[in-house]
Amino acid sequence: MNNVKKSESSAGKPETKNKHMILGAVLGNNFGSHPAAWRMPHADLGSYTNIDAIVKQARSAERGGMQFLFLPERLFLQGDLSKAPPLFNIDPIITLSAVAQATEKIGLMGTASTSFTEPYLLARQFKALDVISRGRAGWNAVPSYEPVAFANFGKVPPLRENKYERLHEVVQIVQALWGSWGYEAGRPDPNGMFADPAHIRPIDLQGKHVGARGPLPIPPSEQGQPVIMMPASSGYGLQAAGMYANVVVGMPSTIQESRAIRRALQEAAVQAGRDPEEIKFVVFAGFTVGETKRKALDARRALDDRTDIRGPLSHLGAYLGLREEIALPDAPLTAAQLASVRANPQDARSILAVKLAKAGWSPRDILAHGVFEATPTIVGTAEEAADYLQEWFEAGAADGFVTNFDDFHTGIDEFVDRVVPVLRERGLFLDGYEGKTLRDHLSLPEQYGLDPRIANESTGGAL
């Protein structure tokens, strides 16, 4: 294997202590994460393909000072269209390019798979987004794993180690391409050169799976190059995140689990020769906020009313350890039922469901608490939402949070108008943006080109 060229690269260190939490907002199909969000009376049925819908959501998040928007992605049609719109956005990079022109400061984090697209195209698209947004772009770099996604590209899923071999090659080539137009090329001089070609050089990298000559025809952005996000993982994925990620996003259910993931990530960073403080760890959390807890629960129940909840109720009965069917979903469990409920000590959702049942909540209200959501969900007042965020943040479980909402039409504004002011009053969240770029927002070190600390075989370089 050949070492990756180290041209135009630099790296520094952020502060070692985070005084303020990071807040991002996950967006998707422009309706919401709840499958019934599109059925609400206030919903615009054309939102899925209406760029104005996501622009409105983005501006709401920016109004609240959130550091970034996050668009996840799957490279196949996901969802039962007879019941709900597709789960994901029609195309993250194209969508964020439009959002870039309608916003001023909020970061733009888009997902793109390393499994299919050639690194030259990935590098060009994300650096173009970075330039037109004036340094606000980020790339969530993920390998694909779903057979249906590979089928859409006429391929079959590779072995896990081969999938990550390609990821290493793609990320290293992309970063090398980002740095191929050097700062030393200068600015256009009407009395001299447009750019000094001596500092715009090919990278000439070829791996087992991908390669590129370069250079990229795009100068540095205001933050140099895009931020890289990766998902929390284990094994090969953890190693990759430790080597390349500026931000890692996870889906832990508890503070203890989150701390364990963060420790593993920090160890992976050290193994890669990096300072663990250079990587921000953020976790998903869902929110439904109301003036009272009852109003927040009713907002979720209004969505549930537009779906068939017989399946979730049956599922809830199993999680509570009940043998009989739940016949009265709007009434608290009877004394006899409460005497028989049993929580699975290995399942946080089961523990929460039993706790809510014993507190006197009805089965419908227990479901409205979001017990079956993939990530922790807070349904209640602004103070309750802020309490949750504060507990995790001050426990060192995360540097910040990627917020998710059942209904994008209303949920983001409710969070911004109710929760963000409470966080600011407690000194947990900044009152506005202190910088202009995504690296500024996340207190990340400068980097241009491939990090020289990983550009060799001793630290896992793939090329």
C-alpha positions in Angstrom: 0.0 0.0 0.0 1.2 3.5 -0.7 1.0 6.4 1.8 -1.5 9.1 1.1 0.0 12.4 0.0 0.1 14.9 2.9 -0.1 18.1 0.9 -2.0 21.1 2.3 -2.9 19.5 5.6 -3.1 20.9 9.1 -4.8 20.0 12.4 -5.2 21.7 15.7 -6.9 21.2 19.0 -10.2 22.5 20.4 -10.9 23.3 24.0 -10.9 20.2 26.2 -14.1 21.1 28.0 -17.5 21.8 26.4 -19.4 24.4 28.3 -22.4 24.5 26.0 -24.3 21.6 24.4 -24.6 21.1 20.7 -28.1 20.8 19.2 -28.9 19.5 15.8 -32.2 18.8 14.1 -32.9 15.7 12.0 -35.1 16.3 9.0 -36.4 13.8 6.5 -39.6 13.6 4.4 -40.7 17.1 5.3 -43.7 15.8 7.3 -42.3 14.2 10.5 -41.0 11.0 12.0 -44.5 9.8 13.0 -46.2 7.9 10.1 -49.4 9.9 10.5 -47.9 13.4 10.4 -49.0 13.8 6.8 -52.6 13.1 7.8 -52.8 16.1 10.2 -55.2 18.9 9.3 -52.4 21.5 9.2 -50.1 19.3 7.0 -49.4 20.4 3.4 -49.8 17.2 1.4 -47.3 18.3 -1.1 -44.5 18.7 1.5 -42.5 15.7 0.4 -41.5 17.4 -2.8 -41.9 21.0 -1.7 -38.5 22.6 -1.0 -40.3 25.5 0.7 -41.4 23.1 3.5 -37.9 22.1 4.5 -36.7 25.7 4.1 -39.3 26.7 6.7 -38.2 23.9 9.0 -34.5 24.9 8.5 -35.2 28.5 9.3 -37.0 27.6 12.5 -34.0 25.6 13.6 -31.7 28.4 12.7 -33.9 30.9 14.6 -33.2 28.7 17.7 -29.5 28.8 17.2 -29.2 25.1 16.5 -25.8 24.2 15.2 -26.8 22.0 12.3 -29.5 20.2 10.3 -29.0 16.5 9.6 -30.5 14.6 6.6 -30.2 10.8 6.9 -30.4 8.7 3.8 -31.3 5.3 2.5 -30.6 4.4 -1.2 -33.9 2.7 -1.7 -37.6 3.4 -1.3 -38.3 2.8 2.4 -41.9 2.7 3.8 -45.3 1.5 3.0 -46.7 4.1 0.7 -50.3 2.9 1.3 -49.9 4.3 4.9 -47.2 7.0 4.8 -44.8 8.9 2.6 -41.3 7.6 2.2 -39.2 7.9 5.4 -36.3 9.8 3.9 -35.7 13.0 1.9 -35.7 12.8 -1.9 -32.0 13.6 -2.1 -29.9 15.1 0.7 -27.2 16.9 -1.2 -29.6 18.6 -3.7 -32.0 19.5 -0.9 -29.2 21.0 1.3 -27.9 23.0 -1.7 -31.3 24.7 -1.9 -31.5 25.1 1.9 -28.0 26.7 1.8 -29.4 29.6 -0.2 -32.3 30.2 2.2 -30.3 30.1 5.5 -27.2 32.0 6.7 -25.6 30.2 9.7 -26.9 26.8 10.4 -24.8 23.8 9.5 -25.9 21.4 6.7 -25.0 17.8 7.4 -26.0 15.4 4.6 -25.6 11.6 4.3 -23.9 9.9 1.4 -22.8 6.3 1.2 -19.2 5.3 0.6 -20.3 2.0 -1.0 -21.4 3.2 -4.4 -20.4 6.8 -5.4 -16.9 7.4 -6.6 -14.8 9.5 -4.3 -14.1 12.3 -6.9 -17.9 12.9 -7.2 -18.4 12.8 -3.5 -15.5 15.2 -2.9 -16.8 17.6 -5.6 -20.4 17.6 -4.4 -19.7 18.2 -0.7 -17.0 20.7 -1.3 -19.3 22.6 -3.7 -21.9 22.6 -1.0 -19.3 23.8 1.5 -18.3 26.7 -0.8 -21.8 27.8 -1.7 -22.9 27.7 2.0 -19.7 29.6 3.0 -18.3 26.8 5.1 -21.4 25.2 6.6 -21.3 21.7 5.0 -20.8 18.3 6.7 -20.7 14.8 5.3 -22.2 11.9 7.2 -20.0 9.2 5.7 -21.6 5.7 6.0 -21.2 2.4 4.3 -24.4 0.8 3.0 -25.5 -2.6 4.2 -29.0 -3.2 2.9 -29.2 -5.8 0.1 -32.0 -3.7 -1.6 -29.6 -0.7 -1.8 -26.9 -2.8 -3.4 -29.5 -4.2 -5.8 -30.3 -0.6 -6.9 -26.7 -0.4 -8.1 -26.6 -3.9 -9.7 -24.4 -5.2 -6.9 -24.5 -7.7 -4.0 -23.4 -6.7 -0.5 -19.7 -7.3 0.1 -18.1 -8.9 3.2 -18.0 -6.5 6.1 -14.3 -6.1 6.0 -14.4 -5.3 2.2 -17.1 -2.7 2.9 -14.9 -1.0 5.3 -11.8 -1.3 3.1 -13.7 0.7 0.5 -14.8 3.2 3.2 -11.2 3.9 4.2 -10.1 4.4 0.6 -13.1 6.6 -0.2 -12.7 8.9 2.8 -8.9 9.2 2.4 -9.2 10.1 -1.3 -12.1 12.5 -0.7 -10.1 14.4 2.0 -7.0 14.4 -0.2 -9.1 15.8 -3.1 -10.5 18.5 -0.7 -6.9 19.6 0.0 -5.7 19.4 -3.6 -6.5 23.1 -4.3 -4.1 24.6 -1.8 -4.4 27.8 0.1 -1.2 28.9 -1.4 -2.9 29.1 -4.8 -4.0 32.5 -3.7 -7.0 34.6 -4.7 -7.7 35.9 -8.2 -5.4 38.8 -9.1 -6.7 40.9 -12.1 -3.1 41.9 -12.7 -1.7 38.4 -12.4 -2.9 34.9 -12.1 -6.4 33.6 -11.3 -4.8 30.9 -9.2 -1.2 29.6 -8.9 -1.3 26.2 -10.6 1.8 25.2 -8.7 -0.4 24.8 -5.6 -3.3 23.0 -7.4 -2.0 19.5 -7.7 -3.1 16.0 -8.7 -3.3 13.5 -5.8 -2.8 10.3 -8.0 -4.2 7.9 -5.4 -5.3 4.3 -6.3 -6.6 1.7 -3.9 -8.0 -1.8 -4.2 -11.5 -0.5 -4.7 -11.4 3.2 -5.8 -8.9 5.8 -7.0 -8.7 9.4 -8.3 -6.2 11.6 -10.1 -7.4 15.1 -9.2 -7.1 17.9 -8.5 -10.5 19.1 -7.5 -11.6 22.3 -9.3 -12.8 24.0 -6.1 -10.8 26.3 -3.8 -11.0 26.2 0.1 -14.3 27.2 1.7 -14.5 29.5 4.7 -14.0 26.5 6.9 -11.5 24.9 4.6 -13.3 21.6 3.9 -16.5 19.9 5.2 -16.9 18.4 8.6 -17.1 14.6 8.7 -19.8 12.8 10.7 -20.0 9.0 11.2 -22.4 6.8 13.1 -21.4 5.1 16.4 -20.5 1.5 15.7 -18.2 -1.2 16.8 -15.2 -3.1 15.3 -14.4 -1.8 11.8 -16.8 1.1 12.1 -15.4 2.2 15.5 -11.9 2.2 14.1 -13.0 4.3 11.1 -14.7 6.9 13.3 -11.7 7.1 15.5 -9.6 7.9 12.4 -11.7 10.3 10.5 -14.8 11.6 12.3 -15.2 15.1 13.6 -18.7 14.2 14.9 -20.1 10.8 15.8 -23.8 10.2 16.2 -25.2 7.5 18.4 -28.5 6.0 19.5 -28.0 4.9 23.1 -31.0 4.2 25.4 -29.4 5.1 28.7 -26.7 7.4 30.1 -24.6 4.4 31.1 -24.7 3.0 27.5 -23.9 6.4 26.1 -20.9 6.8 28.4 -19.6 3.4 27.3 -19.9 4.3 23.6 -18.1 7.6 24.2 -15.3 5.8 26.1 -14.9 3.4 23.2 -14.8 6.2 20.7 -12.2 8.1 22.7 -10.0 5.0 22.8 -10.4 4.5 19.1 -9.3 8.1 18.6 -6.2 7.6 20.7 -5.3 4.5 18.7 -5.5 6.6 15.6 -3.1 9.1 17.0 -5.8 11.8 17.5 -6.8 13.8 20.5 -10.2 12.4 21.7 -11.4 16.0 22.4 -11.4 16.6 18.6 -14.5 14.3 18.2 -17.9 15.5 19.3 -20.3 12.8 20.4 -24.0 13.6 19.8 -27.0 11.3 20.5 -30.5 11.1 19.1 -33.5 12.2 21.2 -37.1 12.8 20.3 -39.3 15.6 21.7 -43.0 16.4 21.9 -43.4 19.6 23.9 -46.6 21.1 25.3 -47.7 23.8 27.8 -48.5 20.9 30.1 -47.6 17.2 30.1 -51.2 16.4 29.3 -51.2 18.6 26.3 -48.0 17.1 25.0 -49.4 13.6 25.4 -52.6 14.7 23.6 -50.5 16.0 20.7 -49.0 12.5 20.3 -52.3 10.8 20.7 -53.8 13.0 18.0 -51.2 11.4 15.7 -51.8 7.9 17.0 -55.5 8.4 16.5 -54.8 8.4 12.7 -53.1 5.0 12.8 -54.1 1.5 13.7 -52.8 1.1 17.3 -54.0 -2.5 17.8 -50.5 -3.8 17.0 -48.7 -1.4 19.3 -51.2 -2.2 22.1 -50.6 -5.9 21.7 -46.8 -5.2 21.7 -47.2 -3.1 24.9 -49.1 -6.0 26.6 -46.1 -8.2 26.0 -43.7 -5.6 27.3 -45.7 -5.3 30.4 -45.8 -9.1 30.9 -49.6 -9.2 30.6 -51.1 -12.5 29.4 -54.5 -11.1 28.5 -55.3 -8.6 25.7 -55.6 -4.9 26.8 -59.3 -4.4 26.6 -59.5 -0.8 28.0 -56.7 1.2 26.4 -57.9 4.5 27.8 -58.2 3.4 31.5 -55.3 2.8 33.9 -54.4 -0.9 34.5 -56.5 -2.6 37.2 -55.0 -3.6 40.5 -54.9 -7.2 39.3 -53.1 -6.3 36.1 -50.6 -4.1 38.0 -49.9 -7.0 40.3 -48.9 -9.2 37.3 -46.8 -6.7 35.3 -43.1 -7.7 35.0 -40.3 -5.6 33.4 -37.5 -7.2 31.4 -34.4 -5.9 33.3 -32.4 -6.1 30.0 -34.8 -3.9 28.1 -35.0 -0.1 28.8 -38.3 0.2 27.0 -39.9 -2.6 29.1 -38.6 -0.9 32.3 -40.1 2.4 31.2 -43.4 0.9 30.2 -43.8 -0.8 33.6 -42.8 2.4 35.4 -45.5 4.4 33.5 -48.1 1.7 34.2 -47.4 1.8 37.9 -47.6 5.6 37.8 -51.2 5.3 36.7 -51.0 6.1 33.0 -53.4 4.4 30.6 -52.0 2.1 27.9 -52.8 4.8 25.3 -50.8 7.3 27.3 -48.0 4.9 27.8 -47.7 4.5 24.0 -47.9 8.3 23.7 -44.8 8.5 25.9 -42.9 7.0 23.0 -41.9 3.8 24.7 -41.4 2.0 21.4 -39.3 4.7 19.7 -35.9 3.7 18.5 -34.3 6.5 20.6 -35.3 8.1 23.9 -38.4 10.3 23.6 -39.4 13.1 25.9 -43.1 14.0 26.0 -43.9 16.8 28.4 -43.2 20.4 29.3 -40.2 22.5 28.2 -38.8 22.1 31.7 -39.0 18.3 31.5 -37.3 18.3 28.1 -34.6 20.6 29.4 -34.1 18.5 32.5 -33.5 15.4 30.3 -30.9 17.2 28.1 -29.2 18.7 31.2 -28.9 15.4 32.9 -27.3 13.7 30.0 -25.0 16.6 29.2 -23.8 17.2 32.7 -23.3 13.4 33.2 -20.8 13.5 30.3 -22.9 11.1 28.3 -22.8 13.4 25.2 -21.6 16.7 23.8 -25.0 17.3 22.3 -28.1 16.0 20.8 -29.7 15.4 17.4 -33.4 16.3 18.0 -36.2 14.5 16.2 -39.9 15.5 16.0 -43.1 13.6 15.3 -44.4 16.5 13.2 -41.9 18.8 11.5 -44.7 21.4 10.8 -45.0 22.2 14.5 -42.4 20.3 16.5 -39.3 22.3 15.7 -41.0 25.6 16.5 -42.4 24.3 19.8 -38.9 23.2 20.8 -37.2 26.4 19.7 -39.9 28.6 21.4 -40.2 26.6 24.6 -37.1 24.5 25.3 -34.3 26.5 23.9 -35.0 29.6 26.2 -35.0 27.3 29.2 -31.6 25.8 28.2 -30.3 29.4 27.7 -31.5 30.5 31.1 -29.7 27.6 32.7 -26.5 28.5 30.8 -26.4 25.3 28.8 -26.9 26.6 25.3 -25.4 29.6 23.5 -27.5 32.6 22.9 -27.0 32.7 19.1 -24.0 31.8 16.9 -20.5 32.7 17.9 -19.0 32.0 14.5 -19.9 31.6 10.8 -18.9 28.0 9.9 -19.9 24.6 11.0 -16.5 24.1 12.5 -17.0 27.3 14.5 -20.4 26.1 15.7 -19.0 22.7 16.8 -15.6 24.1 18.2 -13.7 21.8 15.9 -10.1 22.1 14.9 -9.0 23.3 11.5 -8.2 20.7 8.9 -7.4 20.9 5.2 -6.7 17.8 3.2 -6.1 14.4 4.8 -5.1 14.4 8.4 -1.3 13.6 8.3 -1.6 11.6 11.5 -3.5 8.8 9.7 -1.8 9.1 6.3 0.4 6.1 6.9 0.1 2.4 7.4 1.1 2.5 11.1 -2.2 4.2 11.9 -4.4 2.3 9.4 -4.0 4.2 6.1 -5.7 2.3 3.4 -3.9 3.6 0.3 
